[in-house]
Amino acid sequence: MDERNFFYELGKLIYQIDGIYDSYSHNFKISSPNLLWILYALNDGKEHSQRQICEDWAIPRSTANTIIKDLQTNGYLLLHQIKGKRRELNIVLTSMGKEYADELLKDLYNKEKEVYQTIKEPVLTIKRLQELVKMMQIIAKKNK
């Protein structure tokens, strides 16, 4: 397989996976796939800044800001100032937000677990895929 075919097949797989998660968000009445990904990111029990979520999940800042403000208004998350950073806030789910995220995502987590249990030995590890994406980002920035 040459580089063109590799990235062609990889691109198809990425969009097929994205389509699966989009369908999940639609089927479970989640208002947008971006809401799904923001809740997915926040539901790991760690603090995340909006900037970090936008970079990690490729969500436009204005879209993330709208979703985060809605979640905050509904009492699902809190924003905390990051020490030493004037304009950046950490985002944390409240206990009500954690329950909301767990409820919305529980079926998805179960489906992921079921699929993961069938994987015996992945050919490409997550770490290797992350390295490939990082290399592609660096190369793309050079060509701007």
N, CA and C of each residue as an Amber inpcrd file, in Angstrom:
protein
   432
   0.8590000  -1.1740000   0.0000000   0.0000000   0.0000000   0.0000000
   0.9030000   1.2340000   0.0000000   0.6300000   2.1630000  -0.8820000
   1.4080000   3.3990000  -0.9100000   0.7470000   4.4520000  -0.0130000
   1.4120000   5.6040000   0.1080000   0.9160000   6.6390000   1.0290000
  -0.4620000   7.1570000   0.6300000  -0.7240000   7.2800000  -0.6420000
  -2.0270000   7.7950000  -1.0970000  -3.1480000   6.8430000  -0.6910000
  -2.9660000   5.5650000  -0.9260000  -3.9860000   4.5840000  -0.5490000
  -4.1330000   4.4800000   0.9650000  -3.0090000   4.5710000   1.6860000
  -3.0570000   4.5170000   3.1500000  -3.9520000   5.6250000   3.6980000
  -3.6980000   6.8610000   3.2540000  -4.4640000   7.9870000   3.7820000
  -5.8940000   8.0060000   3.2390000  -6.1020000   7.4890000   2.0650000
  -7.4490000   7.3560000   1.5140000  -8.2720000   6.4160000   2.3980000
  -7.7180000   5.2500000   2.6910000  -8.4220000   4.2730000   3.5300000
  -8.5780000   4.7810000   4.9570000  -7.5410000   5.4320000   5.4840000
  -7.6220000   6.0000000   6.8290000  -8.7150000   7.0600000   6.8860000
  -8.7750000   7.9310000   5.8840000  -9.8080000   8.9660000   5.8410000
 -11.2080000   8.3790000   5.8270000 -11.4040000   7.3380000   5.0200000
 -12.7160000   6.6830000   4.9810000 -13.0850000   6.1420000   6.3580000
 -12.1270000   5.4970000   7.0020000 -12.4010000   4.9300000   8.3270000
 -12.7410000   6.0150000   9.3420000 -11.9920000   7.1010000   9.3040000
 -12.2470000   8.2040000  10.2400000 -13.6730000   8.7260000  10.0540000
 -14.0750000   8.9470000   8.8000000 -15.4180000   9.4710000   8.5560000
 -16.4980000   8.4470000   8.8480000 -16.2120000   7.1700000   8.6840000
 -17.1780000   6.1400000   9.0620000 -17.3540000   6.1210000  10.5750000
 -16.2590000   6.2170000  11.3110000 -16.3310000   6.2630000  12.7770000
 -17.0910000   7.5110000  13.2120000 -16.7630000   8.6520000  12.6170000
 -17.4510000   9.9040000  12.9310000 -18.9540000   9.7560000  12.6700000
 -19.3050000   9.1020000  11.5660000 -20.7130000   8.8770000  11.2430000
 -21.4230000   8.0260000  12.2780000 -20.7270000   7.0450000  12.8240000
 -21.3130000   6.1870000  13.8620000 -21.6550000   7.0250000  15.0920000
 -20.7290000   7.8880000  15.5150000 -20.9660000   8.7310000  16.6840000
 -22.0290000   9.7910000  16.3890000 -22.0530000  10.3270000  15.1680000
 -23.1070000  11.2730000  14.7910000 -24.4770000  10.6010000  14.8670000
 -24.5630000   9.3800000  14.3540000 -25.8290000   8.6320000  14.4060000
 -26.2470000   8.3820000  15.8450000 -25.2720000   8.0470000  16.6890000
 -25.5860000   7.8280000  18.1050000 -26.1930000   9.0910000  18.7020000
 -25.5510000  10.2400000  18.4530000 -26.0590000  11.4790000  19.0500000
 -27.4660000  11.7790000  18.5240000 -27.7130000  11.5190000  17.2520000
 -29.0420000  11.7490000  16.6790000 -30.0680000  10.7770000  17.2720000
 -29.7190000   9.5000000  17.3480000 -30.6460000   8.4770000  17.8480000
 -30.9970000   8.6700000  19.3190000 -30.0900000   9.2530000  20.0820000
 -30.3340000   9.4340000  21.5090000 -30.7250000  10.8660000  21.8430000
 -31.1740000  11.5920000  20.8060000 -31.7350000  12.9420000  20.9720000
 -30.7380000  13.9090000  21.6190000 -29.4500000  13.7180000  21.3450000
 -28.4320000  14.6710000  21.7740000 -28.4200000  15.7580000  20.7040000
 -28.5600000  17.0030000  21.1270000 -28.8290000  18.0870000  20.1790000
 -27.7700000  18.2750000  19.0970000 -26.5400000  17.8970000  19.3760000
 -25.5040000  18.0070000  18.3380000 -24.3640000  17.0450000  18.6470000
 -23.6680000  16.5820000  17.6070000 -22.4920000  15.7430000  17.8550000
 -21.4310000  16.4730000  18.6900000 -21.3600000  17.8000000  18.5530000
 -20.3770000  18.5450000  19.3520000 -20.7090000  18.4990000  20.8400000
 -21.9990000  18.5120000  21.1800000 -22.3960000  18.3470000  22.5790000
 -21.9510000  16.9780000  23.0710000 -22.1550000  15.9610000  22.2470000
 -21.7080000  14.6060000  22.6010000 -20.2220000  14.6140000  22.9320000
 -19.4030000  15.2170000  22.0550000 -17.9520000  15.1820000  22.2620000
 -17.5190000  16.0120000  23.4600000 -18.1900000  17.1220000  23.7140000
 -17.8360000  17.9330000  24.8840000 -18.1670000  17.1700000  26.1580000
 -19.3460000  16.5580000  26.2220000 -19.6890000  15.7520000  27.4000000
 -18.7570000  14.5570000  27.5350000 -18.4270000  13.9380000  26.4260000
 -17.5090000  12.7980000  26.4150000 -16.1580000  13.2170000  27.0070000
 -15.6670000  14.3780000  26.5750000 -14.3780000  14.8750000  27.0680000
 -14.4520000  15.2080000  28.5580000 -15.4930000  15.8990000  28.9610000
 -15.6150000  16.3340000  30.3580000 -15.9110000  15.1890000  31.3120000
 -16.4580000  14.1070000  30.8090000 -16.8900000  13.0070000  31.6710000
 -15.7470000  12.0790000  32.0890000 -14.5080000  12.5230000  31.8920000
 -13.3790000  11.7020000  32.3360000 -12.9340000  12.0520000  33.7570000
 -13.6470000  12.9950000  34.4010000 -13.3440000  13.3420000  35.7850000
 -12.2100000  14.3370000  35.9550000 -11.6710000  14.8300000  34.8580000
 -10.5680000  15.7860000  34.9240000 -11.0640000  17.1690000  34.5240000
 -10.2650000  18.1720000  34.8610000 -10.5780000  19.5220000  34.4210000
 -10.0200000  19.7300000  33.0220000 -10.7670000  20.4620000  32.2150000
 -10.3400000  20.7770000  30.8510000 -10.6460000  22.2430000  30.5900000
  -9.7740000  22.9050000  29.8720000 -10.0960000  24.2610000  29.4420000
 -10.8610000  24.1690000  28.1220000 -11.5700000  25.2630000  27.7980000
 -12.2750000  25.2900000  26.5190000 -11.2770000  25.1760000  25.3780000
 -10.1500000  25.8450000  25.5180000  -9.1110000  25.7760000  24.4810000
  -8.6610000  24.3380000  24.2650000  -8.4300000  23.6150000  25.3620000
  -7.9790000  22.2250000  25.2680000  -9.0230000  21.3600000  24.5670000
 -10.2850000  21.5310000  24.9320000 -11.3530000  20.7420000  24.3080000
 -11.4180000  21.0540000  22.8170000 -11.3500000  22.3260000  22.4690000
 -11.4180000  22.7160000  21.0530000 -10.2620000  22.1200000  20.2640000
  -9.0650000  22.1440000  20.8330000  -7.9040000  21.5810000  20.1400000
  -7.9770000  20.0640000  20.0590000  -8.3110000  19.4170000  21.1600000
  -8.3340000  17.9540000  21.2000000  -9.4310000  17.3610000  20.3140000
 -10.5750000  18.0310000  20.2390000 -11.7290000  17.4610000  19.5520000
 -12.0700000  18.2070000  18.2570000 -11.2430000  19.1690000  17.8610000
 -11.4350000  19.9320000  16.6200000 -12.8310000  20.5490000  16.5440000
 -13.2400000  21.1490000  17.6520000 -14.5380000  21.8210000  17.7210000
 -14.2760000  23.3240000  17.6170000 -14.9910000  24.0290000  16.7520000
 -14.8050000  25.4800000  16.6610000 -15.0650000  26.1490000  18.0130000
 -14.2640000  27.1590000  18.3350000 -14.3780000  27.8200000  19.6420000
 -15.7770000  28.4070000  19.8680000 -16.3570000  29.0180000  18.8500000
 -17.6810000  29.6290000  19.0310000 -18.7330000  28.5460000  19.3150000
 -18.6210000  27.4110000  18.6660000 -19.5420000  26.2930000  18.8970000
 -19.3840000  25.7650000  20.3170000 -18.1370000  25.5470000  20.7210000
 -17.8740000  25.0510000  22.0770000 -18.3720000  26.0510000  23.1100000
 -18.1350000  27.3320000  22.8690000 -18.5600000  28.3660000  23.8130000
 -20.0760000  28.3410000  24.0000000 -20.8160000  28.2260000  22.9220000
 -22.2810000  28.1730000  23.0000000 -22.7370000  26.9630000  23.8040000
 -22.1640000  25.8020000  23.5230000 -22.5500000  24.5740000  24.2270000
 -22.1750000  24.6650000  25.7030000 -20.9950000  25.1620000  25.9880000
 -20.5360000  25.2750000  27.3780000 -21.4010000  26.2560000  28.1600000
 -21.7640000  27.3700000  27.5530000 -22.6560000  28.3440000  28.2220000
 -24.0170000  27.7080000  28.5160000 -24.5650000  26.9400000  27.5600000
 -25.8460000  26.2540000  27.7850000 -25.7380000  25.2450000  28.9310000
 -24.6560000  24.4750000  28.9440000 -24.4590000  23.4970000  30.0210000
 -24.3110000  24.1950000  31.3720000 -23.6200000  25.3240000  31.3800000
 -23.4460000  26.0890000  32.6140000 -24.7990000  26.6400000  33.0830000
 -25.5700000  27.1950000  32.1720000 -26.8830000  27.7490000  32.5020000
 -27.8020000  26.6850000  33.0930000 -27.6900000  25.4640000  32.5970000
 -28.5200000  24.3660000  33.0930000 -27.9580000  23.6990000  34.3460000
 -26.8480000  24.2080000  34.8640000 -26.2850000  23.6910000  36.1110000
 -25.4500000  22.4380000  35.9570000 -25.0320000  22.1260000  34.7130000
 -24.2810000  20.9010000  34.4670000 -22.7720000  21.0580000  34.6120000
 -22.2890000  22.2790000  34.6070000 -20.8490000  22.4590000  34.7650000
 -20.5180000  23.7650000  35.4540000 -19.2880000  23.8140000  35.9630000
 -18.7430000  25.0040000  36.6140000 -17.4870000  25.4250000  35.8760000
 -17.2180000  26.7110000  35.8950000 -16.0080000  27.2570000  35.3060000
 -15.1420000  27.8080000  36.4280000 -13.8410000  27.4540000  36.4080000
 -12.8850000  27.9170000  37.4150000 -11.7070000  28.5900000  36.7280000
 -11.2660000  29.6990000  37.2850000 -10.0980000  30.4010000  36.7540000
  -8.8550000  29.5180000  36.8600000  -8.0410000  29.5020000  35.8220000
  -6.7700000  28.7750000  35.8380000  -5.7120000  29.7330000  36.3640000
  -4.9780000  29.2990000  37.3850000  -3.9390000  30.1530000  37.9670000
  -2.9450000  30.5750000  36.9010000  -2.6600000  31.8630000  36.8750000
  -1.6710000  32.3900000  35.9510000  -2.1920000  32.6390000  34.5380000
  -3.4540000  32.3580000  34.3060000  -4.0320000  32.5830000  32.9740000
  -5.2650000  33.4650000  33.1360000  -5.1800000  34.6600000  32.6000000
  -6.2640000  35.6250000  32.7740000  -7.5460000  35.2410000  32.0530000
  -7.4140000  34.7260000  30.8710000  -8.5950000  34.5470000  30.0280000
  -8.9630000  33.0870000  29.7790000  -8.4110000  32.1840000  30.5820000
  -8.7050000  30.7740000  30.3560000  -9.3000000  30.1700000  31.6180000
 -10.3670000  29.3910000  31.4240000 -11.0730000  28.7830000  32.5390000
 -11.0800000  27.2710000  32.4070000 -11.0120000  26.5950000  33.5730000
 -11.1970000  25.1460000  33.5970000 -12.6880000  24.8570000  33.6770000
 -13.0860000  23.7920000  33.0300000 -14.4840000  23.3850000  32.9940000
 -14.6000000  22.0560000  33.7340000 -15.5360000  21.9860000  34.6670000
 -15.7360000  20.7680000  35.4560000 -17.2250000  20.4770000  35.5290000
 -17.5910000  19.2240000  35.3360000 -18.9880000  18.8280000  35.4910000
 -19.3960000  18.9140000  36.9580000 -20.5970000  19.4040000  37.2090000
 -21.1760000  19.3420000  38.5510000 -21.6670000  17.9050000  38.7600000
 -22.1250000  17.5820000  39.9500000 -22.6590000  16.2330000  40.1750000
 -23.8810000  16.0020000  39.2870000 -24.7010000  17.0370000  39.0960000
 -25.8480000  16.9230000  38.1940000 -25.3710000  16.7410000  36.7450000
 -24.2970000  17.4340000  36.3780000 -23.7280000  17.3000000  35.0370000
 -23.1500000  15.9170000  34.8110000 -22.5210000  15.3650000  35.8390000
 -21.9620000  14.0110000  35.7560000 -23.0850000  12.9960000  35.5380000
 -24.1770000  13.1390000  36.2780000 -25.3310000  12.2470000  36.1020000
 -25.9020000  12.3830000  34.6960000 -26.0080000  13.6190000  34.2130000
 -26.5260000  13.8860000  32.8710000 -25.6410000  13.2250000  31.8140000
 -24.3330000  13.4360000  31.9260000 -23.3930000  12.8530000  30.9600000
 -23.4200000  11.3240000  31.0390000 -23.3950000  10.7880000  32.2500000
 -23.4390000   9.3210000  32.4090000 -24.6820000   8.7320000  31.7580000
 -25.8140000   9.3890000  31.9640000 -27.0750000   8.8910000  31.4070000
 -27.0610000   8.9590000  29.8750000 -26.6160000  10.0820000  29.3230000
 -26.5820000  10.2350000  27.8680000 -25.5800000   9.2940000  27.2040000
 -24.4790000   9.0190000  27.8990000 -23.3800000   8.2840000  27.2810000
 -23.3010000   6.8120000  27.6700000 -24.1360000   6.3580000  28.6180000
 -23.9820000   4.9870000  29.1260000 -24.1150000   3.9400000  28.0240000
 -25.0770000   4.1030000  27.1400000 -25.2570000   3.1260000  26.0650000
 -24.0590000   3.1470000  25.1150000 -23.5450000   4.3410000  24.8410000
 -22.3650000   4.4750000  23.9890000 -21.1620000   3.7890000  24.6400000
 -20.9570000   4.0270000  25.9250000 -19.8470000   3.3740000  26.6340000
 -19.9770000   1.8540000  26.5550000 -21.2020000   1.3430000  26.6990000
 -21.4150000  -0.1060000  26.6160000 -21.0970000  -0.6430000  25.2240000
 -21.4930000   0.0930000  24.1940000 -21.1960000  -0.3270000  22.8180000
 -19.6880000  -0.2990000  22.5580000 -19.0120000   0.7500000  23.0520000
 -17.5520000   0.8300000  22.8920000 -16.8720000  -0.3420000  23.6010000
 -17.3520000  -0.6640000  24.7940000 -16.7720000  -1.7760000  25.5510000
 -16.9400000  -3.0870000  24.8010000 -18.1190000  -3.2850000  24.2390000
 -18.3940000  -4.5100000  23.4880000 -17.4480000  -4.6440000  22.2870000
 -17.2650000  -3.5670000  21.5600000 -16.3570000  -3.5900000  20.4050000
 -14.9190000  -3.7850000  20.8660000 -14.5240000  -3.0500000  21.9110000
 -13.1380000  -3.1250000  22.3970000 -12.7700000  -4.5370000  22.8260000
 -13.7090000  -5.2490000  23.4220000 -13.4400000  -6.6080000  23.8900000
 -13.1710000  -7.5750000  22.7440000 -13.5530000  -7.2120000  21.5270000
 -13.2820000  -8.0750000  20.3780000 -11.9020000  -7.8190000  19.7740000
 -11.2500000  -6.7380000  20.2000000  -9.9300000  -6.4020000  19.6540000
  -8.8790000  -7.2050000  20.4210000  -8.2020000  -8.0730000  19.7250000
  -7.1820000  -8.8950000  20.3830000  -5.8370000  -8.1640000  20.4030000
  -5.4100000  -7.7230000  19.2460000  -4.1300000  -7.0330000  19.1550000
  -4.2140000  -5.9840000  18.0490000  -4.4310000  -4.7220000  18.4430000
  -4.5760000  -3.6930000  17.4170000  -3.2950000  -3.5160000  16.6080000
  -3.4440000  -3.3970000  15.2890000  -2.2980000  -3.2010000  14.4080000
  -1.6880000  -1.8200000  14.6420000  -2.5210000  -0.8010000  14.6880000
  -2.0670000   0.5460000  14.9940000  -2.5380000   0.8930000  16.3990000
  -1.6230000   1.2110000  17.2620000  -2.0090000   1.5990000  18.6040000
  -2.4800000   3.0470000  18.5960000  -3.1920000   3.4240000  19.6250000
  -3.6370000   4.8110000  19.7730000  -2.4230000   5.7290000  19.7810000
  -1.3820000   5.3290000  20.4730000  -0.1670000   6.1590000  20.5380000
   0.4060000   6.3880000  19.1430000   0.4490000   5.3700000  18.3320000
   0.9920000   5.5050000  16.9720000   0.0780000   6.3810000  16.1110000
  -1.2350000   6.2190000  16.2480000  -2.1690000   7.0730000  15.5150000
  -2.0130000   8.5370000  15.9380000  -1.8140000   8.7710000  17.2430000
  -1.5920000  10.1380000  17.7270000  -0.3240000  10.7250000  17.1150000
   0.7160000   9.9170000  17.0180000   1.9670000  10.3800000  16.3980000
   1.7490000  10.7410000  14.9340000   0.9880000   9.9170000  14.2140000
   0.7030000  10.1960000  12.8050000  -0.0850000  11.4920000  12.6420000
  -1.0850000  11.6850000  13.4840000  -1.8840000  12.9140000  13.4080000
  -1.0150000  14.1260000  13.7150000  -0.1730000  14.0260000  14.7260000
   0.7140000  15.1380000  15.0830000   1.6470000  15.4710000  13.9250000
   2.2100000  14.4540000  13.2730000   3.0780000  14.6940000  12.1110000
   2.3040000  15.3950000  10.9990000   1.0680000  14.9630000  10.7670000
   0.2600000  15.5850000   9.7240000  -0.0500000  17.0400000  10.0700000
  -0.2980000  17.3350000  11.3450000  -0.5550000  18.7130000  11.7730000
   0.6720000  19.5900000  11.5350000   1.8440000  19.0790000  11.8630000
   3.0890000  19.8300000  11.6720000   3.3140000  20.1160000  10.1930000
   3.1220000  19.1010000   9.3790000   3.3200000  19.2640000   7.9310000
   2.2980000  20.2480000   7.3610000   1.0470000  20.1550000   7.8370000
   0.0060000  21.0560000   7.3370000   0.3180000  22.5090000   7.6930000
   0.8670000  22.7430000   8.8920000   1.2170000  24.1070000   9.3220000
   2.3490000  24.6680000   8.4880000   3.2820000  23.8300000   8.0730000
   4.4070000  24.2670000   7.2360000   3.9140000  24.7830000   5.8930000
   2.8490000  24.1770000   5.3960000   2.3400000  24.4980000   4.0560000
   1.3440000  25.6330000   4.0380000   1.1200000  26.2990000   5.1700000
   0.1630000  27.4250000   5.2060000   0.7890000  28.6810000   4.6780000
